[in-house]
């Protein structure tokens, strides 16, 4: 799963960095917690559900990696890719071959991995993270497949064209070609891709008073986002999770607030969540994330080049693969990237935690003076996020190290209550 994503979907993920991941009209904001939030706590019934949900998701992740490797190994052993290649080569045009081979191969991989995707959605429904019906879920899955096919055909065509022309440095030249695709996807994601899955409406029509408050935060952060680029996303048709963020670049830049956030949080709490996400933009985290993705992709391509040549030298004949320039070598490359991607997870998680902590600091600073008792509003927001998302208060040290790309909710609640440069006469880190 990881390898396939890095080759065909990771570019979309990079383009959507700092965004997550559909509804009745938003109800009135809920009241803040009755007591002051100083620590993240859950009632006993929710605590056990949070632990069970976290354990189930963690098991699914590691099982999913192993299962994906087995699927790719099966595709090689049973020579599925060579069979698809032979069919694709019935066309003389290389781009036609790419758009026959890549969609068929990835469809077969996705169908093989579909049980894990279905189980993941089952967990989301069981633990009340999703309310999406199975018909709607399969329709979204299908739309994702069509998007993937379009992107995969293009990338595979470029990849194997470069391999044939630069057999020793194809990994570098393909990387150069992928960088502008990352930026382009970052631009089109909020205006082309996200509306395929969620409904967006002008926020000013739904929540004019919230727009006025968001504009104060945006102005204080030095961003220029007019009212007509602020939208409410109808998340509640499919999800129970909460979010508010800034998306896109240039002409596609926009503010997005999920209707679930408006339903579950008051204005001050929503402004902190938004301020945190805005911090990713103001602090350059979006470009850092894209840069990190590009560096990781370069490393993986280099390692994939060497490991694929080694594997094909040993087993290429048995797999009926003619060489690295053969379309059928793609599962070998995907296998290499899957393994390397899994081993790189701790480093990527650590990088994510650093960025998220800095965004927390920015969020606290940018709403200070705009939201009364802003530290408490932030702590309350984290408490609500944890309750709704069933965040485990005490994940194991290994899970924190390997998988957690955000600080724990407990750590974030404590930090929100302790961070007070204004009271101690210090200069705020980001928002002066």
Secondary structure, DSSP 8 states (H G I E B T S, - for coil): -HHHIIIIIHHHHHHTTTS--------------SS---S----HHHHHHHHHHHHHHHHHHHHHHHHHHHHHHHHHHTTHHHHHHHHHTTSSSHHHHHHHHHHHHHHHHHHHHHHHHHHHHHHHHHTTSB---HHHHHHHHHHHHHHHHHHHHHHHHHHHHHHHH-TTTHHHHHHHHHHHHHHHHHHHIIIIIGGGTS-EEEHHHH-HHHHHHHHHHHHHTT----GGGEEEE-GGGTB----EEEE-SGGG-EEEEEHHHHHHS-HHHHHHHHHHHHHHHHTTHHHHHHHHHHHHHHHHHHHHHHHHHHHHHHHTTTTT---TTSGGGHHHHHHHHHHHHHHHHHHHHHHHHHHHHHHHHHHHHHTBTTBTTHHHHHHHHHHHHHHHHT--TT--HHHHHHT--S--HHHHHHHHHH--TTTTT---SS--
